[in-house]
């Protein structure tokens, strides 16, 4: 006859630092990862659970029209300027809530003047239009104007538009163009060396032209070009739902275009970007990277979304933006109220590098336009985005709550913990160790499974970790007394009365304040028959 053993005390420590890993079995993921979650931050050097920073509302553009484009100019002397398209009006943002009109464009245009479009030789930025409506423009910090292009003979070229451009070896290369009344979405046009205003749609690369001459080439699969980036010392183009190609050669006598990766299937007008030492792109149901390249030019691809593939498999179109300063890749799935954040420093760390961001703000992470830009006030790189009523936001903010008013709901559901074989677990006593200068509440759910399925919730009041000494935040109302007591670690206890065979822990808080939870310890009893 089986006898019941005396209860055995078991302790687990729940740590953090990993992202969402939803595809694997819940009992097989790393304890630092979570099955579900939202709005937490990840840092390769930090294993605490921290809420993401809020995004800031900079202000509303004077005409209150949809924000459709951005332009960033970084001059050789280190100064910068920032333009934003709102409807048909282009404004310069001077910092604060100061916007000055500098020009106008077609209201259907979506202008882009990326960091990579800066022509440093003349301190100006080349501006293209994702919608291929507005002629190619330039901004020198003072004047916004259409570029007067000439052809290979020096005569006026006429109307020229382009969706994409990149600068390499003293040339501007345009892709997916409009030439005097006709669209050529599969065409690639390279300017004359050292003269971005001279282009051609007549001369292909050939041995009988000058090395500096302008040139044009045709994307081999004849599909619309939907990206052009510079990476690995190459110019890489993508075709919509087609292939990746690379432009080879070093002069107009030997330029050519070759297959780089077949059937890449990039989806979206801004779904491909370079992230320093790699290229990533969005395709139907996943995000991939060109993980490596060998001497023959073949590439090995890597499915970056493998750990979350079940959560993104239905996403068909992407807007992807990279912040090189913070090494974060922001992936907006079109028409979904969420943002997936790939933390580049976490790649290869052994845990998922993905976090899901949502917001209670009405902007709903469905931007009308988004781009990494240089802030004209502090000179740092941020990602800015807009909405359909002219509100300008900075994604990496510092305010109190999203857009200054909306709380941020942070949650994590842990891996599944199993009791020893044939055991029941019960009498849960927990301690949460945290650090916070302002009070907040933490909801802890115990999700029991096994012979019984149940959930019990406790709400823990996390008081402000500041000791008042003689009425002030520090000794005698001074700023410090051998160092401030704020921001130190504190502990709060809690407990559950459920019984089962396996369990998960879910943490949830909704607040506008920063917090960090270093660990959650759970001591429980296990009885084996």
N, C-alpha and C positions, 0 to 999 in steps of 0.2 A: 504494500500500500504506500502510495506517495505521501511524503511528509513535507510540510511547509517549513522552509528555512526561515531563520530570523531575518528581518529586513536588513538590507545592505545599503549603506549611505553612498550615493554616487554624486559627484559634482562635475558639472560641465562649465566651461567658460566660453561664451559667445563673443568672438572678436569680429572685426569688420575689415574694411580695406579692399574687398573685392566687389565687382559689379554684378549685374544680373546674369544668371546662368539658368535659363528656363528650359532648355532642350533636354538636358540629361535628367536621369531619375533624381528625385528630390533627396534621396539618401546617399547619392554618389557625388554630389558637388562638394567643392571645398567649403569648409565651415566659415571661411571669410566671405563667401559669396552669398547671394540671396536668390530665391526662386522668383520672387516678384519684388517690385519696389519702385520708388519714384523720388526724384528731387533730392538725392544725396550727392555729395562730392566724392571724388576719388583722387588719391595722391599716393604715388609709389613709395613715398617715405613716411606715410602716416596711415595707421590702421584704425583710426577712430571713425565713428559714424558722425558725419557732419552734414548739415543741410547745405544745399547749393546756395550761392549768393543770389540775391534778387536781380532782376533787370530793371534799369532805370528808365523813366520817362523823361526825355530831354525837353520836349515841348511839342507844340503843334505848329505846323507850318502855317504861314499867314493865310493862304487860300483854302486851307482845310481840305485839300484834294488828296487822292490816293498817292502814296509814295511809291514811285515806280523805278527809281534808279539812283545810283550813287557814283561819285567821282572823287578820288583821292589823289592829290598831288604832293609829292615829296621832293623838294628841291635839293640841289647839290650842297646848299649851305645849311641844310637841316630843317629849314622852315617847311611848313605844310599848309595846305588848304583843303577844305571839305565842301563838296557840292552835293545837293540832294534834289532830285526831280520830284515835284509834287504836281500831278496833273501835267499841264503844259508849261509850268513855270519851273525854272532852275534857280535854287537859292544857294547862297553860300552861308554855311553855319559858322558863326564867329565865336562860338562858346556861349554858355548860359542858354538863354532863350532868344538870342539875337540872330535873326535871319535876314539876309539882304538879297534881293533879286539881282541876278547877274545875266539872265538870258531866258530864252524860251525854246521849246522843242515841240514836235508833234505830240499831242496828248496821248496817242497810242504807242509812243516809243517807250522803251525800257533801256535807258542809257547805262553804260558800264564804263567806268574809268578806273580800272584796277591798279593796285600797286605795281603789278607786272606790266602795265601799259605806260609806265613813266619813261619818257625819252629824256634821259638825264643830260645829254649833250646840249639841249636847248632849254632845259628846265620846263618841260611841259608834259602833259599827259594826253595820250590818244584815247578818244572816246568812241566806242562802238554802240550798237543798238541791238539788243537781243531779239527785238521784233522786226528788224530790218526795214524800219520806216524812216528813221532819221539819218541824213548823210553823216559820214564820219566827221567828228569834231575834234577840237583841241582846247585845252585850258592852260593858261600860263600863269595863273594866280591873279590875273587882272581881267582878261578878256576871254569870253567863251565864243568860239566861232567855228563855222564849217571850214574844213581844210580844202584849199584849192589844189586839187591834184593835177598833175600833168602826165602825159603818156610817155612812151619810150622815145618819142621824137621831140619832146619838150612842149608839145601843144596841150591845150586844156583837155583834160580827160572827160569832163562832164560830171554827171551825178554818180557818186560812188558811195555805197553803203556796205557795211560788214557787221556780221554778228559777233565775230571773235577776232582777236589779234594777240600776237606775242612778239616780243622783241628779242632778237638774238643776233650777235655778230654784226652790230650796227645796221640791222635791217628791221623793219616792221613787216611781219607776215600776217596777212588777213585771211580769214576763212569764212565760207558761206556768205557770198557777196551778192550785191545788186549792182548791175552795170547798165546805166542809161536806159532804164525802163524794163529790164528783164532780170529775174532772179536766177542765180547760178549757185544753188545750195551745196553743190559738190566741188566748187572751185576754191583753190588756194592761190593767193596772190602775194608775191614777195616784192617789197620796194627795192629801189636802188640802194646800194650800200652807202650809208651816211646821208641819205636823202629820202626820208620817209614819205615825201610828197610826190615822188615819181614812181608810177606803177604801170603795169601792162597787163592786157588780156590777149595779147597777140604773140608774144615771144615765149616759147618754152625754153628750159635750159638746153643749151647746145654748145658745141665746141667752137662755133664761129661767132659767138657773142662775147662781149667783154665780161670779165669776172665780176665786175661791180653792177652790171645791168639788172634791171627789174626782170621778174619772171612770173610765170603762172604754171600751175600743175592741176591735174584732175584727181580727185579722190578715187582710187581704183574701183570701189564697189558702187560708185555713182549715187550713193545715198547721201542725204543731207549731213553736213558736218555739224556735230553738236558739241564740240569742244576742241580747244587748241591750247596746249600747255607746254612749257619748257621744263624738262626733267632729264636727269642722267646725261646732260650735255646734248640732248636731242630735243627736237620739236615733235610732239606726239599729238596726233589728231584722232578723233573718234567720230564714227558715223552712227546715226540714230538707229538703235537696235541692230547694229552691224558689227564692224571690226574696229580694231585699233591699228593705226599706221604710224610710221616714223618717217620723218624727212631726213634724208642722208645727204652728204656732200658738203662742200665748203665754199662753192662759188656758183655763179650762174652757168658755168660750163659743165658742171657735174651734179647739180642738185637732182634728187630723185625721191620717190616715195615708195616705201616697202611695207609689207605686212609686218605688224608687231605682235598682235594677238588676235586670232580669228574668233569670231562669234563672241565678242566681249559683251555686246548687247546693252551698252550704256543707255539709260533712259533719262530724259529731262534735258532742258536747255542749259542747266548749270549743275549737272550731276557728276562732273569729273573735275578733280582738282589735284594739284601737287601739294604734298605735305612735307616738303623738305627733301627727304631721301627716298620718297616713294610717290606713286600716283594711286589714288583711290577713286573709285567710281561707283555710282549706283546703277543697278540693273533690276529687272523685275524680281522682287522677293529677296534681295540681298545687297550687301555692300562688299566689293572686292578690292584687292590691291594688287599692283604689279610688284610682287614680293622680291623678285630677283631678275637679273639679266646676265646672260653669259656672252662670250665673245662672238657667238654667231648671231646674237640679237634676239634669240628666243626668250620668252619670259615664262616665269612660273607664277601663277596666280594664287591668291590666298583669299578664302572666304572669311572676311573679318567678322561676319555676323553669325558664325556657326553656333555660338553659345546662345543666341537669341533668335535663331532661324524660324522657330515656330511663331514668334511674335511679329515678325516683319515679312512673312512669306507672301502676304497679300498686297504689299506696297508696290506700286507700279511705276512711280515717278518720284524723283528726288531733287531737292535743292541742297547742295553740300557746300559748306563754307569752313575754311580752316583759319584758326588763329595761331600763327607761328610763335607768338610770344608765350602763350599758355599751353601750346601743343595739344589743342583740343580740336576735334573735327565735329562740326555740328551738322547733323543729317536731318533735314526736314522732309518727312514724307508728305507728298502733295495731298491736301484736303483731309489731313488727319490732325487731331488736336493734341499733338505731342511732338517732342524733339528728342532724338536719340543722339547721345554724346559719346564719341569714341575718344578715350584718353590715351593719346599716343604713347606716353611714357609707361603705360601699363601693359603695352603689347609685349608678349613673351614673358610676362611675370608669373605665369602659372594660374592666374585667376582672370575672370572676365573683366575687360576694360570698358564695359558698356554701362551707361546710366541712362535712365529714361527721365525726361523732364516734362512736367505738365504745369499748368498754371490755372489759378482761379480768376485771373484777369481776363477781361473781355477780348484781349488781343488773341488769346487762345493758341499761341504758337503756330498761327497760319499767316506768316508774313507776306505782305505784298511785294517786298523786295528785301534782300539781305546781302551784306557784303562785309568783308574785313577791311577796315579803314584805319587811317591814322588820325587820332584825336588832335585837333588843332590847338587844344589847350595844354595838354601834358605831353604830346608827342608820342604817345604809346599806341600800340595796335589794339583795337577792340573789334568786335563784330556788332554792327548796327543793323537795325531792321525797322520796317515801317508798316503801317496799316492803311486801310482804305479811307480814313478820314484825316490823313496828314500827320498822325502822331509819329514822332521819331523816338526810337528806343535804343539804348545801349545794353547789349545782352549781358556783358560782364559788369554788373552794377555794384553799388555800394550803399544804396538807400535802405529804407525800412519797408520791406515787402515789395512784391512785384509792382512796377509802375508807381511805387511810393505808397500803395494803399492795400494791396491784396496779400493776405497771408500765404505762406508756402506750406503745402501739405507734404510732409516727408514720411515715407514708410519703407519698411523692409520686412520680408517674410523669410525666415531662416531656412537652412537645410533641415531635413527630417532626421530626428534623433530616435534611435531604436533602443528599447529596453533590452537587457540581456535575455537570452532565449527563455521563453515561457514565463516571463516575468510580468508583473504588474508594477507600475510606477505611481507614486502618490506622495502627498505631503511635500509640495514644492515650496521651497523658501528661496527667495532671490534677492540679489543686491545689484543695483545698477550704479556704476561709477561714471560720473559726468563732470563737465566743467562748463560753467556759464555765469556771466555777469548779471544776467537778468532772468527773472523767473519765467518758467514755462511748464506745461503739463505734458506728460508722456503717457500714452496708452500702451499697455502691454497685454497682448492676447496670447493665451495658451491654447493651442489647437490640438486636442487629443484625438488620436485615431487608434484603431485596433478592434477589439471586440465591441467597444463603444466609441462613438464619435460625438465630440462635444467641444465647446469653446467657452472659456471663461476670461473675463476682462477685468483688469484693474487699472485705475488711473492714478498715476503718481504725480504729486505736486513737487516740482523741482524748484526749490526756492533760490533766490538770488544768492550767489556765493560771494558775499561781501560782509565782512565783520565790522560792525559799527563800534568804534572805540571812543568813548566819551562824546557820542553824538555825531561823529563824522564818519566818512568812509575810510579814514585813516586817523592815526593818533593825533588828538588835539585839532581835528578839522584840517590838518595839513594834507598835502598831496600824497606824501609817502611817510611810512614809518618802517624803516628797513625793508622797503618794498611793499607794494600794495597787496592786500589780501584777496583782491578780486581776481577772477580767472583761475583760482586754485581748484583742485579736484575735490569733489564731495561724493557722498554715498547716500542712497536711499534704499530702504528695504521694502519688500513686497512678498506676497505669497499667493498660492493657489490650492484649492481643495479637491481638484479633479483626480480621477484615477483612470489609467489606460495602459496601452502597451508601447505607443510611440507618439511623438509630439513635435510640434514646431512652435517657434516664437515669432510673433509679429509685433514690431514696434511702429507706432504712429504718433506723429505730433503735427499740429497745425499752428504755426507761429510766424511772426515777422522778425524774430530775434535769432541771432546766431547761437548754436549750441554744439557741443562735441561730447559724444558718449564713447568712453574708451573700452568698456567691456560690460557684459552682463553675466553674472555668475548665478547658477541655479543648482541648489542642493536638493536632492529628492531621495526618497526611499524606494528600493526595488525588492520585491519578494518573489522568490522562485519556488514553484511547486516541485 
